[in-house]
Amino acid sequence: MLAMVRTFVAIELDDVLCDALTHVQERLRHSEGGRAGRWVNPKGIHLTLKFLGDVPATMLDQVRQAVERACQGVAPFTLTLGGLGCFPNVRRPRVVWVGVRDAAGCLAPLQRAVEGELEHLGFPREQRGFQPHLTLARVKEGAAVDEVAALGKMVAESPVSDLASMTVNAVSVMKSDLHPEGAIYTELCRIPLSGSAGV
């Protein structure tokens, strides 16, 4: 039987960003609506550029090469965390997230390049536009309506300005193993960003 690997391409966060996310999470978690959320382990939070799903193990080398091509000429850049929100919105929260910005405008072109290179391998383009974000929690199935409303209200009333920044030096191809207690992520390979700024 063909071995399949649940795969995605992401930017891994450094400890400074993980700590900043932990503080935001803790504040929300202990708020009135905190019980409505399934809170993500901060160590497992990453910025997904492209989710591929189940990929034949024999294709992983091609995936790595595609991501290498996408990263060619891209210089390291700075990401800043800031802004708190919900999908689809704070009145009907399903996902609680923290926003991500890059002043240099490198992230969106990098994501498009990754998307484009992987499309050549047969992975369809994402129809929704790229909205860079980090997921803090997903609302539990069957959560009490008042708790869900309280969580959305807390998010709406918690302006989160610039929390922390990090320099992005690499893009990773990741494996996700699903377990009852949550997904376990393993880095399969790391592609350094070695372009020079201003090129």
C-alpha positions in Angstrom: 0.0 0.0 0.0 1.3 3.5 -0.9 2.5 5.3 2.2 0.8 8.7 2.6 2.0 11.7 4.6 -0.3 14.5 5.7 1.8 17.4 4.6 1.9 21.2 4.7 4.3 24.1 4.1 4.8 26.6 6.9 6.9 29.1 8.7 7.8 27.9 12.2 7.7 30.4 15.0 10.5 31.2 17.3 10.3 31.1 21.1 9.6 34.8 21.5 6.5 34.6 19.3 5.3 31.4 21.0 5.6 33.1 24.4 3.6 36.1 23.2 0.9 33.8 21.8 0.8 31.9 25.1 0.2 35.2 27.1 -2.7 36.2 24.8 -4.2 32.7 25.0 -4.0 32.6 28.8 -5.9 35.9 29.0 -8.7 34.7 26.8 -8.7 31.2 28.2 -9.4 32.5 31.7 -12.1 35.0 30.5 -15.8 34.3 30.7 -16.0 32.6 27.3 -12.7 30.7 27.7 -14.5 27.3 28.2 -16.0 27.6 24.7 -12.6 27.1 23.0 -10.4 24.2 22.2 -7.1 25.9 22.8 -4.2 25.1 20.5 -0.8 24.2 22.1 1.3 27.3 21.4 4.3 25.0 20.6 2.3 23.6 17.7 1.3 27.0 16.2 2.8 27.9 12.9 2.0 30.1 9.9 0.7 27.8 7.2 1.6 28.8 3.6 0.0 25.8 1.9 -1.8 22.7 3.2 -1.3 19.8 0.9 -3.2 17.0 2.7 -2.2 13.4 2.1 0.9 13.2 -0.1 2.5 9.9 -1.3 5.8 9.5 0.5 7.4 9.1 -2.9 6.5 12.7 -3.8 8.0 14.4 -0.8 11.3 15.0 -2.6 9.4 16.8 -5.4 7.6 18.9 -2.8 10.9 19.9 -1.2 12.3 20.9 -4.6 9.2 22.9 -5.4 9.5 24.8 -2.2 13.2 25.4 -2.8 12.3 26.9 -6.2 9.7 29.2 -4.5 12.2 30.4 -1.9 15.0 31.2 -4.5 16.1 34.8 -4.2 13.8 35.5 -1.2 15.7 37.4 1.5 15.0 36.9 5.3 12.2 39.3 6.4 10.5 40.3 9.6 7.0 39.1 10.8 5.1 41.0 13.4 2.1 39.7 15.4 -0.8 42.0 16.1 -4.6 42.1 16.0 -7.0 39.6 17.3 -10.1 38.3 15.5 -12.5 35.5 14.8 -13.6 33.6 11.7 -16.2 34.2 10.3 -16.6 37.1 12.8 -16.8 38.0 16.5 -20.6 37.6 16.6 -20.3 34.0 15.4 -16.8 32.9 16.3 -15.6 29.5 15.1 -11.9 30.2 15.1 -9.9 32.7 17.3 -6.8 34.0 15.6 -3.9 36.5 15.9 -3.0 38.5 12.8 0.5 38.6 11.1 2.0 41.5 9.3 5.3 42.0 7.4 6.2 45.6 6.7 8.5 44.6 3.8 5.6 42.9 1.9 7.5 39.7 1.4 5.1 37.2 2.8 2.3 37.3 0.2 4.6 36.9 -2.8 6.4 34.1 -1.0 3.1 32.3 -0.4 2.0 32.8 -4.0 5.4 31.4 -5.2 4.9 28.3 -3.0 1.3 27.9 -4.3 2.4 28.3 -7.9 5.3 25.8 -7.7 3.1 23.2 -6.0 0.3 23.7 -8.5 2.8 22.4 -11.1 2.9 19.1 -9.1 -0.9 18.8 -9.2 -1.9 20.5 -5.9 -4.8 22.8 -6.7 -4.6 26.5 -5.8 -6.5 27.6 -2.7 -9.6 29.4 -3.9 -9.8 31.7 -0.8 -7.3 34.6 -0.7 -4.3 34.2 1.7 -5.1 35.6 5.1 -2.0 35.2 7.2 -3.1 34.3 10.8 -2.2 32.1 13.7 -5.0 30.0 15.2 -5.3 30.2 19.0 -8.5 28.2 19.4 -11.4 26.6 17.7 -14.9 26.8 19.2 -16.0 23.4 20.6 -18.9 21.6 19.0 -21.9 22.0 21.3 -20.3 24.8 23.3 -22.9 26.8 25.3 -24.3 29.7 23.3 -23.6 32.3 26.0 -20.0 31.1 26.4 -19.4 31.4 22.6 -20.9 34.9 22.7 -18.7 35.8 25.7 -15.6 34.6 23.8 -16.5 36.7 20.7 -17.1 39.7 22.9 -13.8 39.3 24.7 -11.9 39.1 21.4 -13.8 42.2 20.2 -12.8 44.1 23.3 -9.2 43.0 23.4 -7.2 45.2 21.0 -3.9 43.5 20.6 -1.3 45.8 19.1 2.2 44.7 18.1 3.0 41.7 20.3 6.3 40.5 19.1 8.4 40.2 15.9 10.7 37.6 14.5 13.0 37.3 11.5 11.9 34.6 9.0 15.0 32.8 7.8 13.5 29.6 6.4 10.3 27.8 5.2 9.6 24.3 6.4 7.9 21.3 4.9 6.0 19.7 7.8 4.3 16.4 8.6 1.1 16.3 10.6 0.1 13.1 12.6 -3.4 13.2 13.9 -4.0 11.9 17.4 -7.0 12.0 19.7 -5.2 14.6 21.9 -4.3 16.8 18.9 -2.0 16.9 16.0 1.8 16.2 16.3 3.9 18.2 13.9 7.3 17.1 12.6 9.6 19.1 10.3 10.5 17.0 7.3 12.9 19.6 5.8 13.8 23.3 6.2 14.6 25.5 3.2 16.7 28.6 4.1 15.9 32.0 2.7 19.2 33.1 1.3 18.4 35.9 -1.1 19.7 39.4 -0.3 17.5 42.3 0.6 16.7 44.8 -2.0 17.4 42.5 -5.0 
